[in-house]
Amino acid sequence: MDYKSAGVDVEAGYRAVELMKEELRGTQRPEVLGGLGAFSGAFSAQALKKMEHPVLLSATDGVGTKLKLAFILAKHDTVGIDLVAMCVNDIACAGGEPLFFLDYIACGKNEPEKIAQIVKGVAAGCRMAGAALIGGETAEHPGMMPVDEYDLAGFAVGVVEEKEMIDGSSIKEGDVLVGLASSGVHSNGFSLIRQIFPMNAESLNTYHESLGKSLGAELLTPTKIYIKALKAIRDSGAQIKGASHITGGGFHENIPRMLPAGHKAVINRDSFATAPIFDLIQKTGVISDETMYNTFNMGLGMVLAIDGADVEKAINAAADAGERAYVIGHVARAGEQTAEGSLCFASG
């Protein structure tokens, strides 16, 4: 009896590490110290001394049941981008710059080439965010997980100057809401999606005219990373007063999180393009509007609160960063009457 016969292939772990090393090297920043393979990742804090009052930010998240589609389609090179995006977009909401990232992969069986593909996506996401991938862990769980499945978790650390933090405290009545387009479903709502569409290769490989691609290709489109766009907006001189990453809980849960007490977000549902995938989901699943906006991003991955005088600068800066931005509504007092048909989301 040995460890391999018990289900843990140490040699496969070594091969996986060798295959992913080049991807990790491509994410390194000057602050990264030491080589790959140490017991912990080292990142110099020397640069923080140049900041007046540096504030460290942290975020952790996963990809959720979107991974089921990757298993069925045997496509593992994009879910790592989702993993990074779910963490660094939360850091962006506070105005932060991601510094470094770590991943955790739990699998039923360590298949080095598959693990390397997952980490390839993580590295790609880190490059998009400007974060260094400084370490991680791949854990083999025989007997606990099916041999062909895995789960992902990510951990990001960022920094922001205290006086530049985005905390929503300066949001006031009349501020404009600007939405940044999503790339599709992103990484939320898949437990519902998996009840609407058959989760098999035939269904996922079916081409849909409205999508211009197969269902699986659309659903596996990676989550957008908004780090560069938010930085471009701030560099333009536009002040971002509040930022909301539209993730689990859709509009209903996430938009109120950025609002000060006594305020609400008023959104014109016709002010932005709803991605075709949401029309397909709603029609196929016979889902109410309320459930859709309570579950999905509906075409907006990030919503910002900006002073009206800065809106044009913000939209132009987002465009220069490659992101489409829409004026989608405004901030109002909680008790104020709003136009019929508007979407309203009040702070708690």
N, C-alpha and C positions, 0 to 999 in steps of 0.2 A: 504494500500500500504506500502510495506517495501522494503529494499535493495535487499532481496532475490528474491522477485517477479519482481524486475527490472532487474534481471539477474546476480547479484553479490552475491555469497554465501560465506559470511564471515566465517561461521563455516567450510566450506570445506577448506578454506585457513588455518585455524588453524590446521586441520587434516593433511594437506600436510606438514606443518612445522614440526609437530611431527614425521611424517614418514621419513623425510629427515635428522633429527638431527644426527642420528647415522652415516650416511654417511659423514656428515660434520666433525664430531669428528675424523674420520679416516684420515683426511687430515691435521690436525693441526700441526704446527711447534712451537718450543719453543717461538718464537717471538710473537705469537698470544696472545693478552691480552683480558681478559673479557670472558664472555660466549656468547652463541648464542642468537639471538633475540634482540640485542641492535639496536639502530637506525643507527649506523655505525660500521663497522669492525675496530678493533684496532690492529696495528702491530708495535711492538717496533723497533725503528731505532737504538737501542743501538749497535747492531753488526756492523753497518756501520762505527762506530767510529774507528774500527780496520783497515779500508781501508784508503789508502792514499788520493785518490780522487774518491770517489764513484759517479757513474753516474746512475741516475734512468732511466729506460727504461719502456715504456708503449706500449700496443697494444690492439686493440679492433677489433672484427670480429664477424661473424655469421656462420651459417651452410648453408644458402642458400636454394635452392629448393630441395636439397637432403632430406629435411624434408618430402616432398610429399610421398616418398617411406615409410618412417616410419609410416605415417598416414595409407597408404594402407595396410601395413603388420602388423599394430598394434605392432610394435617393437620400443620401445622408450628408451632402456637402453644403446645404443651405440652412439647416436647423441651427447650426452654430451661430449664424448671423442673427437669427431670432433671439438666441440666448443672450448675446451681447446687447442687442437693441433693447430688450426688456429691462436691462439693468441701467445702461448708460442714458437712456431717455429719461429715466426717473431722476438721475443726477442732473441732467440738463434742466429739468423743471425748477431746480434751485439755483440755476445760473452757473453750475459747476463745469469744470473741465475734467473728464475722466483721466486718471493717471495710470492705473493698472487694473488688470482683470485676472481672475482665476476661474477655472472650470472644474466641475466634478461630474464624472461619467460613471454611472452604475450600470452594469450590463450582466446579462445572464451568462454570456460567454465572450471572452475577449478575442475578437477577430481583428487583428492588427490593421488590415486595410480599411475596414469599416471605421474603426476608431480614428484612423488617420484622416478619413474623409470628414468625420464630425469636427475634428480639431482644425481642419482646413477652413471650415466655415467659421469657427470661432476666431481664428486668426484674421480672416477677411473682415469680420465685424470689428475686430480691434483696430485694424488699419483704418477703416471708415471712421471710427470714433477717435483715433489718435491715441489709443490706450495701449500700453504694453501688456502682452500676455506673459506673465512672469511665472506661471506655474499652474498646477492642477493635479487631479487624481483620477485614475481609472480603477474602479473597484469591480471585481468579478464576484457575482453573487449566485453561484450555482445552487439550485434548489429553491431559491427565493424568487428568481425572475426567469421567464422563458428564455431559452438560449439565444433566440433571434431578436430580443428586445433590449432596450436600454432606457435610461432616464437621464436628464441633464439638469444641472443647477449651475448658476453663475454668480460671481461675486465681484463687484466693482468698487473701487475707491477713487474719489475725485476730490478736487479742491476748488474753493471759491474765496475771493476776498470778502470779508464779512460785510462791508458796506455795499457790495455788489450783489448780495444774495437776493434772489427772487422769492418773496414770501407772501405776496398778495396783500400785504398790509396797506399799501398805498392805492389800491384799487378803489375807484369811486364811481358814483352814478355818472353815466354818460361815456365812460371808457368804452373803446371799441373792441369787439372780439374778432380776432383773426384766426382762421383755421388753416393748418398746413395739411395738404393732401396726403392720404395714406397710400400704400401700395396694394391695398386690398384688405383682407381679413386680419392680417398681422398674426398675432398668436393667441387670440382670445375667442371664445365662443365655439370651440371645436367639439365640446361635449354635446352641444345642441346640433351642430352640423352633422355629426356622426349618426344622429338619429334621423336626419332628413334624407341623406343620401346613402345608398348602399356602400359600405366600406370594403370594396373589392377592386381588383385591378381593372375589371371591365368597366365599372362605373367611373372610376377615377381617370381612366384613359379615354373616356368618351369626349369627343370634341363638341364644344358648345359655340354656336355662331355668335351669340351675344357676348361671349368672353373673348372670342378670337383665339382660343386655345383649349386644351383639355381641362376638365374640372380639377384634376390633380395638380396640373401645372399652375393653375390659378391659386389653388388653396395653399400650395407650398411656396408661393412667392414670399420671400423673406420680409420681415418687419423693417420698415424704414428707420434709419438712424438719423436723428435730427440735430446732432451736436454741431455740425458745421453751419447749418441754417440758423440756429439760435445765436451762434457766435457772430455770424455775418450781420444779423439784425442788430445786435448790440453794438457791433463795430460801426454800424451806419449812424449811430447816435440815437437810434430809437430806444426808448426805455421799455423793457418788458416788465410789466407790473405783476403779472401772474402767468403761470404756465401749467397746463394740465395735460398729462400723457393719457390718451384715451385707450385704456386697457380693459381688464376685466371689470364688468359693471357698466361699460359703455359711457354714454353721456350722463346718465342719471347719477352714477356714483362718483365719477371723476371730476366733472366740471365744478361741482360745488366745493371740492377740496381746495380750490385756489381762491375762493371768494371770502371776503371778510363777513362777519355776522351782519345780518340785516340786508343783504344784497342777493340779487338773483341774476342769472345769465338769461338773456332773451335772444333766442336764435331763430332766424328765418330759415325754415327747412328747404326753401327753394334757392338759397343763396350759394350753394355749393353743389358740385357734381357728385351724386351718389354712385359709387362704383357699381358696374353691372352685376357683380357677384352678389351684392346684397339684394338686388331685385330678384335674382334667381333663387336665393335662399328663402326670401319671404314668400314668393309665389309657390315654390315647391313644398315648403313646410307649412303653408297657410298660417303665417305668424303675424301677430298684431304689430302695429307701429310701436306701441309701448315696449313690447318685448324686444323688438329690433334695436331701439335706441337704448335699451337697458342691458344689451348684450354685446353689441358690435360697435365699431368706430364709425360705421356708415360712410366712410370715405374721408374722414379727418383723423389723423393720428396724433395731432397736437393742437390744442387750442390756447391762444395767448390773449391776455388782456393788455391793451396798449392805449396810450393817450391818443385822442383823435388827431392831434397835430403831427404825430409820428407815423401814422398808418401808411402813407404813401412810401416813406422811406423803408418801412418794415417789409412791405410787399415787394418792393424792388430789390431789397437785399436778399430776401428769400429766393426770388427768381434768379438772382446772380449766383446763389448757392445751389441752384438746380432744383428748387422746390416750388411747387405751385401753392400760392396762398390766396385765401378768399376773405373778404369782409363778410362775416356771417351773422353779426348781431351786435348787441351792446349790453352793458351792465346797467341794471335799474335797482331802485329800492325794492325791498321784498314785497311791500304792500301795493306797489304801483300797478295800475291796470295796464295790460298789454294787448296788442292786436290779436284778434281771434286767429287761431291757426299757428301762432308762434309756439316754439318749444321753450319752456321755462324750467330752469334748474336753480333752486334756491339753496343758499348756504344753510348749514344745520344750526 
